[in-house]
Amino acid sequence: MRMVIPEIAVVALIGVSGSGKSTFAQKHFKSTEVLSSDYFRALISDDENNQLVSAQAFETLYYVANKRLDLGLLTVIDATNVQKEARASVLRLAKEQNCHAVAIVLDVPEKLCRERNEQRPDRNFGGHVITRQGEQLRRSIRHLQKEGFRFVYVLKTEDDIANVEIFRTTLWNNKKTETGPFDIIGDIHGCYDELCALLDKLGYLVDKENCAAKPPEGRSAIFLGDLCDRGPNNIEVLRLVMNMVYSGAAHCIAGNHDMKLLKHLRGSKVQLTHGLDQTVGQLITQSEEFITDIRAFLNSLISHYVFDGGNLVVAHAGLKEKYQGRGSGRVRSFCLYGDTTGETDEYGLPVRLPWANEYRGRAQVVYGHTPTPDVEAINNTFCIDTGCVFGGKLTAFRYPEKEIVQVEAAQEYYAPAKPISLKKLET
């Protein structure tokens, strides 16, 4: 069996006592990656109160697991995990750490487990314990994904176990091997003329008529999302960005406006507000084939990327350190909308917490989403949405040079909800 396991994950080995979990762990994982319940019980040995020992052992085990996951290290929990309550602790770890939970189930015959336990002097419990654990395991297997495990692998025979191949995969947001140099471009919102002018100013060979652009030798572009809505030429912007991404000349991440358009294209009911009506109106003239291409492209966009060995993070609305390189709904929401309170201000716009004021991470974070009159640099973070569609500027941040390149908007295409002169304007 081929098992795919993400580079940052919590892996629960699940099986009755004697099913071979520890042997499996020794074969497929580094000793430093495996946290064994047996080890922690022995560490806190107290024959007078086995129940207390067990509770303290698991508390210590999950404390260590949490610290490992803080560091972004794969962590394997070697315990029976046949009870839903025990697995809930694993799933809670994954949720808190914004990483995937993996279940590897060793569902081997009960007779084999009994024979193995009889040969181990430290296993002095009766066969009824194995039977009970087996019953709990069989009740669990079908529901593991519903419980929250992202990946579930079930091994039923010794041959299955012997033929396992584990493939560790990097997360989609992991672009650490790509070092740049990059030209990071803020929110475009359909401002095609300004985008072409900015790319030209950056030294790109722009074919405006055919919606294509070729970067200077050795450089590539990164688009921070919000490609569409509000501006006059949303179709052309989408065509150009898609062409650049598919040719390998650029990366692009999801913006909240892009995801709202995707929901519309999937048939979901969304309000045609904040400029989406303009994009939808322009799409009416396009072929079904192109609309299908747009839908597939938007669906492929992820929440953020980590580049250059972890020194650069790009996300539409920014990203605090503990979320960088992680994958969860909570991380994606932060990347799309920022750190919101759930409240709205007097303009009916989301109230956001100033996460950048508290940022102390090593990575430079370059983001957009919140238009400002000028690039806002705070604590190694750079907000480069300078409100082009509102009559401001379209901005590029050159990495690693930290050089700002801008073009002025030809006009105000869309009236902002707040005056652009305010320090921040929510989108």
C-alpha positions as semicolon CSV with decimal commas, in nm:
position;residue;x (nm);y (nm);z (nm)
1;M;0,000;0,000;0,000
2;R;0,118;0,351;-0,082
3;M;0,067;0,594;0,205
4;V;0,092;0,967;0,146
5;I;0,169;1,168;0,459
6;P;0,210;1,549;0,465
7;E;0,537;1,689;0,596
8;I;0,356;1,853;0,889
9;A;0,099;1,617;1,038
10;V;0,000;1,427;1,348
11;V;-0,018;1,053;1,279
12;A;-0,225;0,825;1,499
13;L;-0,130;0,458;1,496
14;I;-0,451;0,270;1,574
15;G;-0,472;-0,094;1,675
16;V;-0,524;-0,331;1,967
17;S;-0,237;-0,428;2,193
18;G;-0,006;-0,664;2,002
19;S;-0,112;-0,551;1,654
20;G;0,243;-0,440;1,571
21;K;0,213;-0,063;1,597
22;S;0,553;-0,009;1,760
23;T;0,729;-0,237;1,511
24;F;0,558;-0,051;1,227
25;A;0,665;0,284;1,375
26;Q;1,027;0,173;1,409
27;K;1,035;0,064;1,046
28;H;0,877;0,370;0,887
29;F;0,952;0,666;1,114
30;K;1,250;0,816;1,289
31;S;1,274;0,734;1,658
32;T;1,253;1,107;1,738
33;E;0,923;1,131;1,553
34;V;0,744;0,861;1,753
35;L;0,582;0,930;2,090
36;S;0,490;0,600;2,256
37;S;0,233;0,571;2,533
38;D;0,432;0,274;2,671
39;Y;0,743;0,492;2,703
40;F;0,563;0,768;2,890
41;R;0,391;0,520;3,121
42;A;0,728;0,370;3,209
43;L;0,867;0,719;3,262
44;I;0,597;0,790;3,522
45;S;0,589;0,445;3,677
46;D;0,378;0,406;3,989
47;D;0,246;0,057;4,054
48;E;0,016;0,179;4,329
49;N;-0,206;0,382;4,098
50;N;-0,208;0,261;3,738
51;Q;-0,498;0,484;3,644
52;L;-0,316;0,796;3,761
53;V;0,001;0,686;3,581
54;S;-0,191;0,641;3,257
55;A;-0,350;0,987;3,284
56;Q;-0,017;1,156;3,360
57;A;0,154;0,965;3,080
58;F;-0,095;1,079;2,820
59;E;-0,088;1,435;2,947
60;T;0,291;1,438;2,909
61;L;0,276;1,269;2,569
62;Y;0,040;1,528;2,426
63;Y;0,240;1,813;2,578
64;V;0,551;1,688;2,396
65;A;0,348;1,632;2,077
66;N;0,223;1,989;2,091
67;K;0,577;2,124;2,128
68;R;0,695;1,919;1,830
69;L;0,411;2,045;1,615
70;D;0,489;2,402;1,723
71;L;0,819;2,347;1,545
72;G;0,650;2,205;1,236
73;L;0,773;1,850;1,299
74;L;0,588;1,536;1,194
75;T;0,462;1,363;1,508
76;V;0,349;1,001;1,545
77;I;0,130;0,893;1,839
78;D;0,195;0,524;1,916
79;A;-0,096;0,421;2,137
80;T;-0,394;0,189;2,095
81;N;-0,623;0,480;2,002
82;V;-0,914;0,237;1,961
83;Q;-1,146;0,456;2,164
84;K;-1,305;0,764;2,010
85;E;-1,214;0,967;2,319
86;A;-0,843;0,887;2,276
87;R;-0,853;0,982;1,907
88;A;-1,026;1,307;1,997
89;S;-0,703;1,420;2,163
90;V;-0,513;1,356;1,841
91;L;-0,771;1,545;1,637
92;R;-0,765;1,831;1,885
93;L;-0,388;1,854;1,840
94;A;-0,428;1,869;1,462
95;K;-0,692;2,140;1,487
96;E;-0,493;2,352;1,731
97;Q;-0,181;2,318;1,516
98;N;-0,360;2,374;1,183
99;C;-0,223;2,055;1,034
100;H;-0,363;1,731;0,894
101;A;-0,447;1,426;1,105
102;V;-0,351;1,086;0,964
103;A;-0,488;0,751;1,084
104;I;-0,292;0,430;1,021
105;V;-0,501;0,133;1,137
106;L;-0,350;-0,210;1,201
107;D;-0,658;-0,431;1,197
108;V;-0,485;-0,769;1,227
109;P;-0,648;-1,094;1,351
110;E;-0,721;-1,107;1,724
111;K;-0,552;-1,447;1,756
112;L;-0,220;-1,303;1,639
113;C;-0,245;-1,018;1,890
114;R;-0,314;-1,261;2,174
115;E;-0,010;-1,472;2,082
116;R;0,216;-1,167;2,073
117;N;0,096;-1,038;2,409
118;E;0,152;-1,377;2,572
119;Q;0,518;-1,354;2,469
120;R;0,565;-1,014;2,633
121;P;0,626;-1,012;3,010
122;D;0,503;-0,654;3,043
123;R;0,157;-0,748;2,911
124;N;-0,012;-0,931;3,198
125;F;-0,374;-0,847;3,115
126;G;-0,621;-1,114;3,006
127;G;-0,746;-1,197;2,661
128;H;-1,075;-1,022;2,733
129;V;-0,891;-0,690;2,704
130;I;-0,784;-0,775;2,348
131;T;-1,141;-0,875;2,263
132;R;-1,280;-0,549;2,398
133;Q;-1,021;-0,342;2,214
134;G;-1,098;-0,530;1,894
135;E;-1,466;-0,454;1,926
136;Q;-1,392;-0,086;1,982
137;L;-1,162;-0,084;1,679
138;R;-1,417;-0,243;1,447
139;R;-1,680;0,011;1,552
140;S;-1,436;0,292;1,470
141;I;-1,288;0,212;1,132
142;R;-1,579;0,324;0,915
143;H;-1,612;0,660;1,090
144;L;-1,251;0,783;1,107
145;Q;-1,285;1,035;0,825
146;K;-1,609;1,167;0,970
147;E;-1,428;1,213;1,300
148;G;-1,182;1,442;1,123
149;F;-0,889;1,233;0,998
150;R;-0,778;1,372;0,661
151;F;-0,601;1,053;0,557
152;V;-0,705;0,701;0,664
153;Y;-0,509;0,383;0,586
154;V;-0,625;0,040;0,700
155;L;-0,392;-0,263;0,706
156;K;-0,558;-0,601;0,761
157;T;-0,288;-0,864;0,703
158;E;0,080;-0,913;0,772
159;D;0,140;-0,893;0,396
160;D;-0,036;-0,555;0,386
161;I;0,189;-0,431;0,666
162;A;0,506;-0,570;0,506
163;N;0,433;-0,401;0,172
164;V;0,365;-0,051;0,295
165;E;0,549;0,237;0,124
166;I;0,528;0,578;0,288
167;F;0,570;0,891;0,076
168;R;0,614;1,218;0,256
169;T;0,482;1,513;0,062
170;T;0,548;1,882;0,100
171;L;0,244;2,100;0,150
172;W;0,119;2,293;-0,151
173;N;0,218;2,618;0,015
174;N;0,579;2,505;0,053
175;K;0,786;2,685;-0,211
176;K;1,091;2,720;0,010
177;T;1,327;2,601;-0,262
178;E;1,224;2,893;-0,484
179;T;1,438;3,189;-0,388
180;G;1,337;3,453;-0,641
181;P;1,394;3,724;-0,726
182;F;1,022;3,806;-0,732
183;D;0,799;4,094;-0,831
184;I;0,501;4,082;-0,592
185;I;0,196;4,267;-0,724
186;G;-0,087;4,396;-0,510
187;D;-0,466;4,393;-0,563
188;I;-0,550;4,460;-0,930
189;H;-0,931;4,459;-0,931
190;G;-0,965;4,463;-1,308
191;C;-0,723;4,752;-1,370
192;Y;-0,568;4,596;-1,680
193;D;-0,408;4,909;-1,828
194;E;-0,229;4,982;-1,502
195;L;-0,120;4,619;-1,469
196;C;0,036;4,623;-1,815
197;A;0,206;4,955;-1,740
198;L;0,344;4,821;-1,412
199;L;0,476;4,501;-1,571
200;D;0,638;4,710;-1,844
201;K;0,799;4,932;-1,581
202;L;0,930;4,618;-1,408
203;G;1,100;4,510;-1,732
204;Y;0,849;4,249;-1,848
205;L;0,786;4,201;-2,218
206;V;0,412;4,273;-2,234
207;D;0,182;4,163;-2,516
208;K;-0,121;4,367;-2,416
209;E;-0,341;4,258;-2,705
210;N;-0,293;3,886;-2,632
211;C;-0,292;3,919;-2,252
212;A;0,060;3,782;-2,206
213;A;0,380;3,894;-2,037
214;K;0,730;3,750;-2,022
215;P;0,948;3,831;-1,718
216;P;1,308;3,952;-1,731
217;E;1,564;3,673;-1,716
218;G;1,568;3,509;-1,372
219;R;1,265;3,693;-1,228
220;S;0,902;3,593;-1,184
221;A;0,582;3,754;-1,061
222;I;0,360;3,680;-0,762
223;F;0,001;3,804;-0,767
224;L;-0,159;3,863;-0,426
225;G;-0,516;3,793;-0,536
226;D;-0,824;4,009;-0,587
227;L;-0,768;4,002;-0,959
228;C;-1,126;4,093;-1,040
229;D;-1,428;4,310;-0,947
230;R;-1,477;4,687;-0,948
231;G;-1,241;4,763;-1,236
232;P;-1,312;4,796;-1,611
233;N;-1,117;4,501;-1,755
234;N;-1,160;4,197;-1,533
235;I;-1,153;3,948;-1,822
236;E;-0,821;4,075;-1,953
237;V;-0,664;4,066;-1,606
238;L;-0,778;3,708;-1,555
239;R;-0,646;3,606;-1,897
240;L;-0,306;3,762;-1,839
241;V;-0,257;3,621;-1,490
242;M;-0,372;3,275;-1,597
243;N;-0,138;3,281;-1,898
244;M;0,155;3,387;-1,679
245;V;0,086;3,122;-1,415
246;Y;0,042;2,843;-1,669
247;S;0,362;2,944;-1,850
248;G;0,560;2,933;-1,524
249;A;0,618;3,309;-1,523
250;A;0,412;3,373;-1,209
251;H;0,248;3,240;-0,895
252;C;-0,091;3,354;-0,775
253;I;-0,271;3,318;-0,443
254;A;-0,640;3,345;-0,362
255;G;-0,807;3,672;-0,274
256;N;-1,149;3,705;-0,116
257;H;-1,298;3,855;-0,433
258;D;-1,159;3,569;-0,641
259;M;-1,319;3,314;-0,408
260;K;-1,653;3,493;-0,419
261;L;-1,641;3,479;-0,799
262;L;-1,558;3,108;-0,777
263;K;-1,866;3,048;-0,560
264;H;-2,078;3,226;-0,819
265;L;-1,931;3,020;-1,102
266;R;-2,006;2,703;-0,906
267;G;-2,371;2,799;-0,886
268;S;-2,380;2,914;-0,525
269;K;-2,602;3,206;-0,433
270;V;-2,382;3,508;-0,364
271;Q;-2,470;3,874;-0,362
272;L;-2,344;4,059;-0,669
273;T;-2,197;4,338;-0,458
274;H;-1,860;4,510;-0,411
275;G;-1,798;4,502;-0,786
276;L;-1,877;4,136;-0,852
277;D;-2,167;4,247;-1,070
278;Q;-1,919;4,408;-1,309
279;T;-1,712;4,091;-1,342
280;V;-2,022;3,877;-1,394
281;G;-2,152;4,123;-1,654
282;Q;-1,824;4,103;-1,845
283;L;-1,824;3,722;-1,830
284;I;-2,154;3,706;-2,019
285;T;-1,970;3,772;-2,344
286;Q;-1,718;3,492;-2,286
287;S;-1,730;3,134;-2,409
288;E;-1,834;2,853;-2,178
289;E;-1,492;2,699;-2,235
290;F;-1,315;3,009;-2,101
291;I;-1,551;3,031;-1,803
292;T;-1,470;2,667;-1,727
293;D;-1,099;2,756;-1,744
294;I;-1,150;3,045;-1,502
295;R;-1,337;2,820;-1,261
296;A;-1,059;2,561;-1,270
297;F;-0,792;2,828;-1,223
298;L;-0,961;2,993;-0,927
299;N;-1,023;2,654;-0,771
300;S;-0,648;2,582;-0,789
301;L;-0,548;2,891;-0,592
302;I;-0,424;2,824;-0,239
303;S;-0,420;3,051;0,063
304;H;-0,052;3,144;0,083
305;Y;0,301;3,051;-0,018
306;V;0,626;3,026;0,178
307;F;0,933;3,103;-0,034
308;D;1,310;3,130;0,002
309;G;1,373;2,888;0,287
310;G;1,096;3,045;0,492
311;N;1,220;3,402;0,454
312;L;0,924;3,522;0,246
313;V;0,552;3,465;0,297
314;V;0,283;3,598;0,063
315;A;-0,085;3,598;0,157
316;H;-0,373;3,812;0,038
317;A;-0,460;3,959;0,379
318;G;-0,136;3,872;0,562
319;L;-0,045;3,588;0,794
320;K;0,082;3,569;1,148
321;E;0,379;3,346;1,223
322;K;0,202;3,047;1,381
323;Y;-0,008;2,999;1,065
324;Q;0,275;3,018;0,812
325;G;0,323;2,696;0,619
326;R;0,014;2,537;0,775
327;G;-0,309;2,425;0,612
328;S;-0,657;2,450;0,764
329;G;-0,982;2,635;0,723
330;R;-0,876;2,876;0,994
331;V;-0,549;2,957;0,814
332;R;-0,729;3,003;0,483
333;S;-0,983;3,238;0,641
334;F;-0,704;3,450;0,792
335;C;-0,528;3,467;0,456
336;L;-0,845;3,578;0,276
337;Y;-0,993;3,821;0,528
338;G;-0,729;3,899;0,791
339;D;-0,778;3,888;1,165
340;T;-1,141;3,999;1,191
341;T;-1,353;4,047;1,503
342;G;-1,682;3,947;1,343
343;E;-1,810;4,303;1,388
344;T;-1,863;4,577;1,130
345;D;-1,774;4,945;1,148
346;E;-1,989;5,245;1,067
347;Y;-1,934;5,184;0,697
348;G;-2,065;4,829;0,722
349;L;-1,717;4,686;0,667
350;P;-1,541;4,417;0,875
351;V;-1,343;4,534;1,177
352;R;-0,993;4,389;1,160
353;L;-0,737;4,347;1,435
354;P;-0,393;4,497;1,364
355;W;-0,206;4,163;1,356
356;A;0,101;4,324;1,198
357;N;0,157;4,538;1,510
358;E;0,230;4,220;1,706
359;Y;0,424;4,038;1,434
360;R;0,776;3,926;1,530
361;G;0,835;3,652;1,273
362;R;1,153;3,591;1,076
363;A;0,975;3,584;0,741
364;Q;0,892;3,900;0,549
365;V;0,516;3,897;0,496
366;V;0,392;4,076;0,184
367;Y;0,017;4,117;0,152
368;G;-0,267;4,337;0,025
369;H;-0,644;4,335;0,090
370;T;-0,654;4,657;0,294
371;P;-0,594;4,962;0,072
372;T;-0,369;5,233;0,210
373;P;-0,252;5,556;0,046
374;D;0,107;5,431;0,057
375;V;0,284;5,102;0,122
376;E;0,261;5,028;0,493
377;A;0,567;4,864;0,647
378;I;0,526;4,733;1,002
379;N;0,749;4,478;1,181
380;N;0,880;4,306;0,868
381;T;0,535;4,306;0,704
382;F;0,444;4,506;0,393
383;C;0,092;4,593;0,286
384;I;0,113;4,681;-0,084
385;D;-0,253;4,734;-0,176
386;T;-0,249;5,103;-0,259
387;G;-0,603;5,123;-0,397
388;C;-0,551;5,138;-0,772
389;V;-0,919;5,077;-0,851
390;F;-1,010;5,360;-0,610
391;G;-0,789;5,605;-0,798
392;G;-0,468;5,530;-0,606
393;K;-0,169;5,331;-0,733
394;L;-0,087;4,977;-0,841
395;T;0,218;4,860;-0,649
396;A;0,486;4,596;-0,688
397;F;0,726;4,491;-0,414
398;R;1,055;4,358;-0,551
399;Y;1,207;4,079;-0,343
400;P;1,471;4,054;-0,209
401;E;1,555;4,414;-0,300
402;K;1,262;4,560;-0,100
403;E;1,217;4,804;-0,385
404;I;0,875;4,960;-0,441
405;V;0,762;5,013;-0,803
406;Q;0,430;5,185;-0,871
407;V;0,207;5,328;-1,143
408;E;-0,072;5,580;-1,090
409;A;-0,429;5,483;-1,165
410;A;-0,566;5,649;-1,477
411;Q;-0,882;5,739;-1,287
412;E;-1,106;5,641;-0,999
413;Y;-1,294;5,338;-1,134
414;Y;-1,493;5,263;-0,822
415;A;-1,591;5,481;-0,528
416;P;-1,445;5,349;-0,202
417;A;-1,667;5,275;0,094
418;K;-1,434;5,488;0,306
419;P;-1,234;5,788;0,191
420;I;-0,900;5,668;0,054
421;S;-0,725;5,936;0,260
422;L;-0,804;5,741;0,575
423;K;-0,507;5,541;0,702
424;K;-0,678;5,211;0,621
425;L;-0,968;5,118;0,401
426;E;-1,122;4,778;0,451
427;T;-1,225;4,573;0,146
